[in-house]
Amino acid sequence: MELGYHLSAEEHGPDKLVRTAVCAEEAGFTFALVSDHYHPWLEAQGQSPFVWVVVGMLARATQRMRIGTGVTCPTMRMHPAIVAHAAATAAVALDGRFFLGVGSGEWLNEHILGGRWPPPGVRLDMLEEAIQVIRALWSQDGVTHRGTHFTVEDARLYTRPERPPPLLVAAGGPRSTSIAAEHGDGVIAISPDSSLVERFVQAAGQDASRYAKMTVCWAQDEEEARRTALRWWGNDGMGPLGTDLRTVEHFEAALARMRDDAAIAGVLTGPDPERYAARIGEFVDAGFDHVYLHQVGPQQDAFIDFFTREVRPRLE
């Protein structure tokens, strides 16, 4: 099982993301995923840099850590041919250390060009076709594609790696898990869901990668951690509703109507290292072989130090 780090671009600007990645690499985290959003979820988060610029900065600042997007929606805000181009260049810049994470997106980010927000089934159809376009451009010298959702004419990527980068698919239900198994090199989830892993492994095989994000908020005491989590990541408890809210203001209004404990129900808070080790164990027991940690709020270096001193020895 490998441990990685989440670089939350909704909460931090590009320089802070790069500094955190370097700190995480020095602490022994072997991979990192950087989020790809046009907007933050909440005003308090306050950031949302362009992911491909950040990836380029990370390519020069890190030495060993694998870097991926967590995750890119290659269907509406960015055409899959453009995502294929960006990812191929990132893979060359990172010399084999890049992987592309993709998902079906949220209305918060995908509405900006004025298109309609399709129902879930259509969004997944679009994602499936987009992955096929991306893979074709990574492997073929010329691509023309006229599909249900996308058109590509006489396109060729001249800058691309010798081997295509791994492509991981975010999944939360049966259909997205099937797409991950059929078209991806791995799956990305956000909870220790053993049934999702079982479905994925049955279709993809035991060698396919299983990634999971574990959201935490460390602080010196429990109450401080809960206050930080609520202010910076109160969107955590919105579940499927979060996919269909259009603006930051809508998220703020939804959060105002939620109970505090429900808003951060999925965030592990506080200073107890035993709880962190136990939660990681839940992901391992569910069948995940990569777990990456999302520390909510500004205390990135302090959390990495805490994890290195207090949690990692318990895992070993």
Contacts in CASP RR format, 6 or more apart in sequence:
PFRMAT RR
TARGET T0000
AUTHOR 0000-0000-0000
METHOD contacts of the structure
MODEL  1
MELGYHLSAEEHGPDKLVRTAVCAEEAGFTFALVSDHYHPWLEAQGQSPF
VWVVVGMLARATQRMRIGTGVTCPTMRMHPAIVAHAAATAAVALDGRFFL
GVGSGEWLNEHILGGRWPPPGVRLDMLEEAIQVIRALWSQDGVTHRGTHF
TVEDARLYTRPERPPPLLVAAGGPRSTSIAAEHGDGVIAISPDSSLVERF
VQAAGQDASRYAKMTVCWAQDEEEARRTALRWWGNDGMGPLGTDLRTVEH
FEAALARMRDDAAIAGVLTGPDPERYAARIGEFVDAGFDHVYLHQVGPQQ
DAFIDFFTREVRPRLE
1 284 0 8 1.000
1 288 0 8 1.000
1 289 0 8 1.000
1 290 0 8 1.000
1 291 0 8 1.000
2 30 0 8 1.000
2 31 0 8 1.000
2 289 0 8 1.000
2 290 0 8 1.000
2 291 0 8 1.000
3 28 0 8 1.000
3 29 0 8 1.000
3 30 0 8 1.000
3 280 0 8 1.000
3 290 0 8 1.000
3 291 0 8 1.000
3 292 0 8 1.000
3 293 0 8 1.000
3 312 0 8 1.000
3 315 0 8 1.000
4 24 0 8 1.000
4 29 0 8 1.000
4 30 0 8 1.000
4 31 0 8 1.000
4 32 0 8 1.000
4 33 0 8 1.000
4 290 0 8 1.000
4 291 0 8 1.000
4 292 0 8 1.000
4 293 0 8 1.000
5 20 0 8 1.000
5 21 0 8 1.000
5 24 0 8 1.000
5 29 0 8 1.000
5 31 0 8 1.000
5 32 0 8 1.000
5 33 0 8 1.000
5 292 0 8 1.000
5 293 0 8 1.000
5 304 0 8 1.000
6 32 0 8 1.000
6 33 0 8 1.000
6 34 0 8 1.000
6 35 0 8 1.000
6 70 0 8 1.000
6 213 0 8 1.000
6 215 0 8 1.000
6 292 0 8 1.000
6 293 0 8 1.000
6 294 0 8 1.000
6 295 0 8 1.000
7 17 0 8 1.000
7 20 0 8 1.000
7 21 0 8 1.000
7 32 0 8 1.000
7 33 0 8 1.000
7 34 0 8 1.000
7 35 0 8 1.000
7 54 0 8 1.000
8 35 0 8 1.000
8 45 0 8 1.000
8 294 0 8 1.000
8 296 0 8 1.000
8 297 0 8 1.000
9 17 0 8 1.000
9 34 0 8 1.000
9 35 0 8 1.000
9 36 0 8 1.000
9 37 0 8 1.000
9 47 0 8 1.000
9 48 0 8 1.000
9 49 0 8 1.000
9 51 0 8 1.000
9 54 0 8 1.000
10 35 0 8 1.000
10 37 0 8 1.000
10 39 0 8 1.000
10 40 0 8 1.000
10 41 0 8 1.000
10 45 0 8 1.000
10 46 0 8 1.000
10 47 0 8 1.000
10 48 0 8 1.000
11 40 0 8 1.000
11 45 0 8 1.000
11 46 0 8 1.000
11 47 0 8 1.000
11 232 0 8 1.000
11 296 0 8 1.000
11 297 0 8 1.000
11 298 0 8 1.000
12 20 0 8 1.000
12 47 0 8 1.000
12 300 0 8 1.000
13 47 0 8 1.000
13 49 0 8 1.000
14 49 0 8 1.000
14 53 0 8 1.000
14 54 0 8 1.000
14 57 0 8 1.000
16 300 0 8 1.000
17 34 0 8 1.000
17 49 0 8 1.000
17 54 0 8 1.000
17 57 0 8 1.000
17 58 0 8 1.000
18 54 0 8 1.000
18 57 0 8 1.000
18 58 0 8 1.000
18 61 0 8 1.000
20 300 0 8 1.000
20 301 0 8 1.000
20 304 0 8 1.000
21 32 0 8 1.000
21 58 0 8 1.000
21 61 0 8 1.000
21 62 0 8 1.000
21 65 0 8 1.000
21 67 0 8 1.000
22 61 0 8 1.000
22 62 0 8 1.000
23 300 0 8 1.000
23 301 0 8 1.000
23 304 0 8 1.000
24 32 0 8 1.000
24 65 0 8 1.000
24 304 0 8 1.000
25 32 0 8 1.000
25 62 0 8 1.000
25 63 0 8 1.000
25 64 0 8 1.000
25 65 0 8 1.000
27 304 0 8 1.000
27 305 0 8 1.000
27 307 0 8 1.000
27 308 0 8 1.000
28 308 0 8 1.000
29 65 0 8 1.000
29 292 0 8 1.000
29 293 0 8 1.000
29 304 0 8 1.000
30 64 0 8 1.000
30 65 0 8 1.000
30 66 0 8 1.000
31 65 0 8 1.000
31 66 0 8 1.000
31 67 0 8 1.000
31 68 0 8 1.000
31 99 0 8 1.000
31 290 0 8 1.000
31 292 0 8 1.000
32 58 0 8 1.000
32 65 0 8 1.000
32 66 0 8 1.000
32 67 0 8 1.000
32 68 0 8 1.000
32 292 0 8 1.000
33 67 0 8 1.000
33 68 0 8 1.000
33 69 0 8 1.000
33 70 0 8 1.000
33 71 0 8 1.000
33 101 0 8 1.000
33 188 0 8 1.000
33 211 0 8 1.000
33 213 0 8 1.000
33 292 0 8 1.000
34 51 0 8 1.000
34 54 0 8 1.000
34 55 0 8 1.000
34 58 0 8 1.000
34 67 0 8 1.000
34 68 0 8 1.000
34 69 0 8 1.000
34 70 0 8 1.000
35 51 0 8 1.000
35 69 0 8 1.000
35 70 0 8 1.000
35 71 0 8 1.000
36 51 0 8 1.000
36 69 0 8 1.000
36 70 0 8 1.000
36 71 0 8 1.000
36 72 0 8 1.000
36 73 0 8 1.000
37 48 0 8 1.000
37 108 0 8 1.000
37 109 0 8 1.000
38 48 0 8 1.000
38 77 0 8 1.000
38 108 0 8 1.000
38 109 0 8 1.000
38 112 0 8 1.000
39 48 0 8 1.000
39 108 0 8 1.000
39 109 0 8 1.000
39 247 0 8 1.000
39 248 0 8 1.000
40 46 0 8 1.000
40 47 0 8 1.000
40 48 0 8 1.000
40 248 0 8 1.000
41 108 0 8 1.000
41 233 0 8 1.000
41 234 0 8 1.000
41 235 0 8 1.000
41 248 0 8 1.000
41 251 0 8 1.000
42 232 0 8 1.000
42 233 0 8 1.000
42 234 0 8 1.000
42 235 0 8 1.000
42 248 0 8 1.000
42 251 0 8 1.000
42 252 0 8 1.000
42 255 0 8 1.000
43 248 0 8 1.000
43 252 0 8 1.000
44 231 0 8 1.000
44 232 0 8 1.000
45 232 0 8 1.000
45 233 0 8 1.000
51 69 0 8 1.000
51 72 0 8 1.000
52 86 0 8 1.000
52 90 0 8 1.000
55 67 0 8 1.000
55 68 0 8 1.000
55 69 0 8 1.000
55 90 0 8 1.000
55 93 0 8 1.000
55 94 0 8 1.000
55 98 0 8 1.000
56 90 0 8 1.000
56 93 0 8 1.000
58 65 0 8 1.000
58 67 0 8 1.000
58 94 0 8 1.000
59 67 0 8 1.000
59 90 0 8 1.000
59 93 0 8 1.000
59 94 0 8 1.000
59 97 0 8 1.000
59 98 0 8 1.000
62 97 0 8 1.000
64 97 0 8 1.000
65 97 0 8 1.000
66 94 0 8 1.000
66 97 0 8 1.000
66 98 0 8 1.000
66 99 0 8 1.000
67 90 0 8 1.000
67 94 0 8 1.000
67 97 0 8 1.000
67 98 0 8 1.000
67 99 0 8 1.000
68 98 0 8 1.000
68 99 0 8 1.000
68 100 0 8 1.000
68 101 0 8 1.000
69 87 0 8 1.000
69 100 0 8 1.000
69 101 0 8 1.000
69 102 0 8 1.000
70 101 0 8 1.000
70 170 0 8 1.000
70 188 0 8 1.000
71 101 0 8 1.000
71 102 0 8 1.000
71 103 0 8 1.000
71 105 0 8 1.000
71 168 0 8 1.000
71 170 0 8 1.000
71 188 0 8 1.000
72 78 0 8 1.000
72 83 0 8 1.000
72 87 0 8 1.000
72 100 0 8 1.000
72 101 0 8 1.000
72 102 0 8 1.000
72 103 0 8 1.000
73 102 0 8 1.000
73 103 0 8 1.000
73 104 0 8 1.000
73 105 0 8 1.000
73 106 0 8 1.000
73 109 0 8 1.000
73 110 0 8 1.000
73 127 0 8 1.000
74 80 0 8 1.000
74 83 0 8 1.000
74 84 0 8 1.000
74 102 0 8 1.000
74 103 0 8 1.000
74 127 0 8 1.000
74 130 0 8 1.000
74 131 0 8 1.000
74 134 0 8 1.000
75 104 0 8 1.000
75 105 0 8 1.000
75 110 0 8 1.000
75 123 0 8 1.000
75 126 0 8 1.000
75 127 0 8 1.000
75 130 0 8 1.000
75 149 0 8 1.000
76 105 0 8 1.000
76 110 0 8 1.000
76 113 0 8 1.000
76 115 0 8 1.000
76 126 0 8 1.000
77 109 0 8 1.000
77 110 0 8 1.000
77 112 0 8 1.000
77 113 0 8 1.000
78 86 0 8 1.000
79 150 0 8 1.000
80 129 0 8 1.000
80 130 0 8 1.000
80 131 0 8 1.000
80 133 0 8 1.000
80 134 0 8 1.000
80 150 0 8 1.000
80 152 0 8 1.000
81 133 0 8 1.000
81 137 0 8 1.000
81 143 0 8 1.000
81 150 0 8 1.000
81 152 0 8 1.000
81 155 0 8 1.000
83 100 0 8 1.000
83 102 0 8 1.000
83 130 0 8 1.000
83 134 0 8 1.000
84 133 0 8 1.000
84 134 0 8 1.000
84 137 0 8 1.000
84 138 0 8 1.000
84 157 0 8 1.000
85 137 0 8 1.000
85 157 0 8 1.000
87 98 0 8 1.000
87 100 0 8 1.000
87 134 0 8 1.000
87 138 0 8 1.000
87 165 0 8 1.000
88 137 0 8 1.000
88 138 0 8 1.000
88 157 0 8 1.000
88 159 0 8 1.000
88 160 0 8 1.000
88 161 0 8 1.000
88 165 0 8 1.000
89 159 0 8 1.000
90 98 0 8 1.000
90 100 0 8 1.000
90 165 0 8 1.000
91 98 0 8 1.000
91 160 0 8 1.000
91 161 0 8 1.000
91 164 0 8 1.000
91 165 0 8 1.000
92 159 0 8 1.000
92 160 0 8 1.000
92 161 0 8 1.000
96 161 0 8 1.000
96 163 0 8 1.000
96 165 0 8 1.000
98 165 0 8 1.000
99 165 0 8 1.000
99 166 0 8 1.000
99 167 0 8 1.000
99 168 0 8 1.000
99 185 0 8 1.000
100 134 0 8 1.000
100 165 0 8 1.000
100 166 0 8 1.000
100 167 0 8 1.000
100 168 0 8 1.000
101 167 0 8 1.000
101 168 0 8 1.000
101 169 0 8 1.000
101 170 0 8 1.000
101 188 0 8 1.000
102 127 0 8 1.000
102 130 0 8 1.000
102 131 0 8 1.000
102 134 0 8 1.000
102 167 0 8 1.000
102 168 0 8 1.000
102 169 0 8 1.000
102 170 0 8 1.000
103 127 0 8 1.000
103 169 0 8 1.000
103 170 0 8 1.000
103 176 0 8 1.000
104 120 0 8 1.000
104 123 0 8 1.000
104 124 0 8 1.000
104 126 0 8 1.000
104 127 0 8 1.000
104 170 0 8 1.000
104 176 0 8 1.000
105 123 0 8 1.000
105 243 0 8 1.000
106 242 0 8 1.000
106 243 0 8 1.000
106 244 0 8 1.000
106 245 0 8 1.000
107 117 0 8 1.000
107 243 0 8 1.000
107 244 0 8 1.000
107 245 0 8 1.000
107 246 0 8 1.000
108 242 0 8 1.000
108 245 0 8 1.000
108 246 0 8 1.000
108 247 0 8 1.000
108 248 0 8 1.000
108 251 0 8 1.000
110 117 0 8 1.000
111 117 0 8 1.000
111 246 0 8 1.000
117 244 0 8 1.000
117 246 0 8 1.000
118 126 0 8 1.000
120 243 0 8 1.000
121 175 0 8 1.000
124 175 0 8 1.000
124 176 0 8 1.000
124 179 0 8 1.000
125 148 0 8 1.000
125 149 0 8 1.000
126 149 0 8 1.000
126 150 0 8 1.000
127 169 0 8 1.000
127 176 0 8 1.000
127 179 0 8 1.000
128 179 0 8 1.000
128 183 0 8 1.000
129 147 0 8 1.000
129 148 0 8 1.000
129 149 0 8 1.000
129 150 0 8 1.000
130 149 0 8 1.000
130 150 0 8 1.000
131 167 0 8 1.000
131 169 0 8 1.000
131 179 0 8 1.000
131 183 0 8 1.000
131 184 0 8 1.000
132 145 0 8 1.000
132 183 0 8 1.000
133 143 0 8 1.000
133 145 0 8 1.000
133 150 0 8 1.000
133 152 0 8 1.000
134 167 0 8 1.000
135 164 0 8 1.000
135 167 0 8 1.000
135 183 0 8 1.000
136 143 0 8 1.000
136 145 0 8 1.000
137 143 0 8 1.000
137 152 0 8 1.000
137 155 0 8 1.000
137 156 0 8 1.000
137 157 0 8 1.000
138 157 0 8 1.000
138 160 0 8 1.000
138 164 0 8 1.000
138 165 0 8 1.000
139 164 0 8 1.000
140 156 0 8 1.000
141 156 0 8 1.000
142 154 0 8 1.000
142 155 0 8 1.000
142 156 0 8 1.000
143 152 0 8 1.000
143 154 0 8 1.000
143 155 0 8 1.000
143 156 0 8 1.000
144 152 0 8 1.000
144 153 0 8 1.000
144 154 0 8 1.000
144 155 0 8 1.000
145 151 0 8 1.000
145 152 0 8 1.000
146 152 0 8 1.000
166 185 0 8 1.000
166 186 0 8 1.000
166 209 0 8 1.000
167 183 0 8 1.000
167 184 0 8 1.000
167 185 0 8 1.000
167 186 0 8 1.000
168 180 0 8 1.000
168 184 0 8 1.000
168 185 0 8 1.000
168 186 0 8 1.000
168 187 0 8 1.000
168 188 0 8 1.000
168 209 0 8 1.000
168 211 0 8 1.000
169 176 0 8 1.000
169 179 0 8 1.000
169 180 0 8 1.000
169 183 0 8 1.000
169 184 0 8 1.000
169 186 0 8 1.000
169 187 0 8 1.000
169 188 0 8 1.000
170 176 0 8 1.000
170 180 0 8 1.000
170 187 0 8 1.000
170 188 0 8 1.000
170 189 0 8 1.000
171 177 0 8 1.000
171 179 0 8 1.000
171 180 0 8 1.000
171 187 0 8 1.000
171 188 0 8 1.000
171 189 0 8 1.000
171 196 0 8 1.000
171 200 0 8 1.000
172 189 0 8 1.000
172 190 0 8 1.000
172 193 0 8 1.000
172 196 0 8 1.000
173 196 0 8 1.000
174 199 0 8 1.000
177 187 0 8 1.000
177 196 0 8 1.000
177 199 0 8 1.000
177 200 0 8 1.000
177 203 0 8 1.000
178 199 0 8 1.000
178 203 0 8 1.000
180 186 0 8 1.000
180 187 0 8 1.000
180 188 0 8 1.000
180 200 0 8 1.000
180 204 0 8 1.000
181 187 0 8 1.000
181 199 0 8 1.000
181 200 0 8 1.000
181 202 0 8 1.000
181 203 0 8 1.000
181 204 0 8 1.000
181 205 0 8 1.000
181 208 0 8 1.000
182 203 0 8 1.000
182 204 0 8 1.000
184 204 0 8 1.000
184 208 0 8 1.000
185 208 0 8 1.000
185 209 0 8 1.000
186 200 0 8 1.000
186 204 0 8 1.000
186 208 0 8 1.000
186 209 0 8 1.000
186 210 0 8 1.000
186 211 0 8 1.000
187 196 0 8 1.000
187 197 0 8 1.000
187 200 0 8 1.000
187 204 0 8 1.000
187 208 0 8 1.000
187 209 0 8 1.000
187 210 0 8 1.000
187 211 0 8 1.000
188 211 0 8 1.000
188 212 0 8 1.000
188 213 0 8 1.000
189 196 0 8 1.000
189 197 0 8 1.000
189 210 0 8 1.000
189 211 0 8 1.000
189 212 0 8 1.000
189 213 0 8 1.000
189 288 0 8 1.000
190 212 0 8 1.000
190 213 0 8 1.000
190 215 0 8 1.000
191 212 0 8 1.000
192 212 0 8 1.000
192 279 0 8 1.000
192 282 0 8 1.000
192 283 0 8 1.000
192 285 0 8 1.000
192 286 0 8 1.000
192 288 0 8 1.000
193 286 0 8 1.000
194 285 0 8 1.000
194 286 0 8 1.000
194 287 0 8 1.000
197 210 0 8 1.000
197 286 0 8 1.000
197 287 0 8 1.000
197 288 0 8 1.000
200 208 0 8 1.000
200 210 0 8 1.000
201 208 0 8 1.000
201 210 0 8 1.000
209 289 0 8 1.000
209 290 0 8 1.000
210 287 0 8 1.000
210 288 0 8 1.000
210 289 0 8 1.000
210 290 0 8 1.000
211 288 0 8 1.000
211 290 0 8 1.000
211 291 0 8 1.000
211 292 0 8 1.000
212 283 0 8 1.000
212 286 0 8 1.000
212 288 0 8 1.000
212 290 0 8 1.000
212 291 0 8 1.000
212 292 0 8 1.000
213 291 0 8 1.000
213 292 0 8 1.000
213 293 0 8 1.000
213 294 0 8 1.000
214 268 0 8 1.000
214 279 0 8 1.000
214 280 0 8 1.000
214 283 0 8 1.000
214 291 0 8 1.000
214 292 0 8 1.000
214 293 0 8 1.000
214 294 0 8 1.000
215 233 0 8 1.000
215 236 0 8 1.000
215 266 0 8 1.000
215 267 0 8 1.000
215 268 0 8 1.000
215 294 0 8 1.000
215 296 0 8 1.000
216 267 0 8 1.000
216 268 0 8 1.000
216 269 0 8 1.000
216 276 0 8 1.000
216 279 0 8 1.000
216 293 0 8 1.000
216 294 0 8 1.000
216 295 0 8 1.000
216 296 0 8 1.000
216 303 0 8 1.000
217 225 0 8 1.000
217 226 0 8 1.000
217 228 0 8 1.000
217 229 0 8 1.000
217 232 0 8 1.000
217 233 0 8 1.000
217 264 0 8 1.000
217 267 0 8 1.000
217 268 0 8 1.000
217 269 0 8 1.000
217 270 0 8 1.000
217 295 0 8 1.000
217 296 0 8 1.000
217 297 0 8 1.000
218 225 0 8 1.000
218 269 0 8 1.000
218 270 0 8 1.000
218 271 0 8 1.000
218 276 0 8 1.000
218 295 0 8 1.000
218 299 0 8 1.000
218 302 0 8 1.000
218 303 0 8 1.000
218 306 0 8 1.000
218 307 0 8 1.000
219 225 0 8 1.000
219 228 0 8 1.000
219 269 0 8 1.000
219 270 0 8 1.000
219 271 0 8 1.000
219 299 0 8 1.000
220 271 0 8 1.000
221 270 0 8 1.000
221 271 0 8 1.000
222 269 0 8 1.000
222 270 0 8 1.000
222 271 0 8 1.000
225 269 0 8 1.000
225 270 0 8 1.000
225 271 0 8 1.000
226 260 0 8 1.000
226 264 0 8 1.000
226 269 0 8 1.000
226 270 0 8 1.000
228 296 0 8 1.000
228 297 0 8 1.000
228 299 0 8 1.000
229 236 0 8 1.000
229 264 0 8 1.000
229 267 0 8 1.000
229 269 0 8 1.000
229 296 0 8 1.000
230 260 0 8 1.000
230 263 0 8 1.000
230 264 0 8 1.000
232 296 0 8 1.000
232 297 0 8 1.000
233 264 0 8 1.000
233 267 0 8 1.000
233 296 0 8 1.000
233 297 0 8 1.000
234 255 0 8 1.000
234 258 0 8 1.000
234 263 0 8 1.000
234 264 0 8 1.000
235 242 0 8 1.000
235 251 0 8 1.000
235 255 0 8 1.000
235 263 0 8 1.000
236 263 0 8 1.000
236 264 0 8 1.000
236 265 0 8 1.000
236 266 0 8 1.000
236 267 0 8 1.000
237 258 0 8 1.000
237 262 0 8 1.000
237 263 0 8 1.000
237 264 0 8 1.000
237 265 0 8 1.000
237 266 0 8 1.000
238 245 0 8 1.000
238 251 0 8 1.000
238 254 0 8 1.000
238 255 0 8 1.000
238 258 0 8 1.000
238 263 0 8 1.000
241 254 0 8 1.000
242 251 0 8 1.000
242 254 0 8 1.000
245 251 0 8 1.000
245 254 0 8 1.000
255 263 0 8 1.000
267 296 0 8 1.000
268 275 0 8 1.000
268 276 0 8 1.000
268 279 0 8 1.000
271 306 0 8 1.000
273 306 0 8 1.000
273 310 0 8 1.000
273 311 0 8 1.000
273 314 0 8 1.000
274 314 0 8 1.000
276 307 0 8 1.000
276 310 0 8 1.000
276 311 0 8 1.000
277 311 0 8 1.000
277 314 0 8 1.000
277 315 0 8 1.000
280 291 0 8 1.000
280 311 0 8 1.000
280 315 0 8 1.000
283 291 0 8 1.000
284 291 0 8 1.000
293 307 0 8 1.000
295 303 0 8 1.000
295 304 0 8 1.000
END
